[in-house]
């Protein structure tokens, strides 16, 4: 018969950050993998291309950047550039005169299903 595993040492509780009261609202941290929780959204945008109208080769990229910045400044999403970011380059569809891009946006407070 195998020997029982050694006991696991308990960790001391983490003190609250400076200025926070014990039992206060915890700071947002890494989200645990929970199948009944939505913490990250991948949003694909499609917009009318301004590249040919404005003559600016980066006009569509500027729009994608502006959308990303608005999501980061929203109180619903994490402003960290590693958490809320574009995940693809702007892809143009010359036939329809549109472009698409994707943004991965981390919610500050995950949704529980």
HELIX and SHEET records of a PDB file:
HELIX    1   1 UNK A   51  UNK A   54  1                                   4    
HELIX    2   2 UNK A   59  UNK A   73  1                                  15    
SHEET    1   A 3 UNK A  37  UNK A  48  0                                        
SHEET    2   A 3 UNK A  98  UNK A 112 -1                                        
SHEET    3   A 3 UNK A  85  UNK A  86 -1                                        
SHEET    1   B 3 UNK A  37  UNK A  48  0                                        
SHEET    2   B 3 UNK A  98  UNK A 112 -1                                        
SHEET    3   B 3 UNK A  91  UNK A  93 -1                                        
END                                                                             
